[in-house]
Structures are given as structure tokens and as C-alpha cells.
Amino acid sequence: MLADELHMVLEAAGALVLGPAGSVAEAMRCIATATTIDGAILDVNLAGELVFPVADHLAALGVPFLFTTGYDRSIFPARFMAAPHCEKPVPIHQVTRAIGRVIHA
């Protein structure tokens, strides 16, 4: 699973990882309990729910994020059409580089 592998790779690189979250509600709880969030990787589909409410919340907090998705970008709301994303299937190293760029932009 991409989320579990990303978790391990990011922790090995020294990141404090707040997930993976399996639902929008769980992702919102992770955000609510965090003192700081440097960046987020959001799978567009969390257990059949679209993750855009989480992205809205992160954007309101000023937290940079990127999407991972196997879906066509046409499902993205207009406000997220220009958001960084990685299309699945995607190699782990590509996602880690992308989140690094997003955080340090």
C-alpha cells in the first residue's frame, strides 16, 4: 500500500508522520491534534470519500499539500486544478521528492 510505504520512507528520512488516515474524518482528527504540520500528502479517495474537505482545511491553515490520485483531474474542483499532484501508480521516490518541493516552495 502506498500510504504505508510512504509512512516508513518519510519516517526513515526524519519526518514525523501523522497518518496514514483511512477516512476524511480520521484525517481531520489528525490535523486537529497536530501542533504543527509542515506538509501533507492526500490521496484523493479515502475509503470512497473525496479528500477535498481535508484539502480545504489544510489550505485555510496555510499547510502545503499535494494530491496522489489514480483519477483523472476532471474530478478535481476548480480551486484545486493547479494543486501539485502525483498520478498513481507512482514510485515512492517521486512522491517524496514532490512533497519536498511543495514544503520548500
Secondary structure as a PSIPRED ss2 file (coil, helix, strand):
# PSIPRED VFORMAT (PSIPRED V4.0)

   1 M C   1.000  0.000  0.000
   2 L H   0.000  1.000  0.000
   3 A H   0.000  1.000  0.000
   4 D H   0.000  1.000  0.000
   5 E H   0.000  1.000  0.000
   6 L H   0.000  1.000  0.000
   7 H H   0.000  1.000  0.000
   8 M H   0.000  1.000  0.000
   9 V H   0.000  1.000  0.000
  10 L H   0.000  1.000  0.000
  11 E H   0.000  1.000  0.000
  12 A H   0.000  1.000  0.000
  13 A C   1.000  0.000  0.000
  14 G C   1.000  0.000  0.000
  15 A C   1.000  0.000  0.000
  16 L C   1.000  0.000  0.000
  17 V C   1.000  0.000  0.000
  18 L C   1.000  0.000  0.000
  19 G C   1.000  0.000  0.000
  20 P C   1.000  0.000  0.000
  21 A C   1.000  0.000  0.000
  22 G C   1.000  0.000  0.000
  23 S C   1.000  0.000  0.000
  24 V H   0.000  1.000  0.000
  25 A H   0.000  1.000  0.000
  26 E H   0.000  1.000  0.000
  27 A H   0.000  1.000  0.000
  28 M H   0.000  1.000  0.000
  29 R H   0.000  1.000  0.000
  30 C H   0.000  1.000  0.000
  31 I H   0.000  1.000  0.000
  32 A H   0.000  1.000  0.000
  33 T H   0.000  1.000  0.000
  34 A C   1.000  0.000  0.000
  35 T C   1.000  0.000  0.000
  36 T C   1.000  0.000  0.000
  37 I C   1.000  0.000  0.000
  38 D C   1.000  0.000  0.000
  39 G C   1.000  0.000  0.000
  40 A E   0.000  0.000  1.000
  41 I E   0.000  0.000  1.000
  42 L E   0.000  0.000  1.000
  43 D E   0.000  0.000  1.000
  44 V C   1.000  0.000  0.000
  45 N E   0.000  0.000  1.000
  46 L E   0.000  0.000  1.000
  47 A C   1.000  0.000  0.000
  48 G C   1.000  0.000  0.000
  49 E E   0.000  0.000  1.000
  50 L E   0.000  0.000  1.000
  51 V C   1.000  0.000  0.000
  52 F H   0.000  1.000  0.000
  53 P H   0.000  1.000  0.000
  54 V H   0.000  1.000  0.000
  55 A H   0.000  1.000  0.000
  56 D H   0.000  1.000  0.000
  57 H H   0.000  1.000  0.000
  58 L H   0.000  1.000  0.000
  59 A H   0.000  1.000  0.000
  60 A H   0.000  1.000  0.000
  61 L H   0.000  1.000  0.000
  62 G C   1.000  0.000  0.000
  63 V C   1.000  0.000  0.000
  64 P C   1.000  0.000  0.000
  65 F E   0.000  0.000  1.000
  66 L E   0.000  0.000  1.000
  67 F E   0.000  0.000  1.000
  68 T E   0.000  0.000  1.000
  69 T E   0.000  0.000  1.000
  70 G C   1.000  0.000  0.000
  71 Y C   1.000  0.000  0.000
  72 D C   1.000  0.000  0.000
  73 R H   0.000  1.000  0.000
  74 S H   0.000  1.000  0.000
  75 I H   0.000  1.000  0.000
  76 F C   1.000  0.000  0.000
  77 P C   1.000  0.000  0.000
  78 A H   0.000  1.000  0.000
  79 R H   0.000  1.000  0.000
  80 F H   0.000  1.000  0.000
  81 M C   1.000  0.000  0.000
  82 A C   1.000  0.000  0.000
  83 A C   1.000  0.000  0.000
  84 P C   1.000  0.000  0.000
  85 H E   0.000  0.000  1.000
  86 C E   0.000  0.000  1.000
  87 E E   0.000  0.000  1.000
  88 K C   1.000  0.000  0.000
  89 P C   1.000  0.000  0.000
  90 V C   1.000  0.000  0.000
  91 P C   1.000  0.000  0.000
  92 I H   0.000  1.000  0.000
  93 H H   0.000  1.000  0.000
  94 Q H   0.000  1.000  0.000
  95 V H   0.000  1.000  0.000
  96 T H   0.000  1.000  0.000
  97 R H   0.000  1.000  0.000
  98 A H   0.000  1.000  0.000
  99 I H   0.000  1.000  0.000
 100 G H   0.000  1.000  0.000
 101 R H   0.000  1.000  0.000
 102 V H   0.000  1.000  0.000
 103 I H   0.000  1.000  0.000
 104 H C   1.000  0.000  0.000
 105 A C   1.000  0.000  0.000
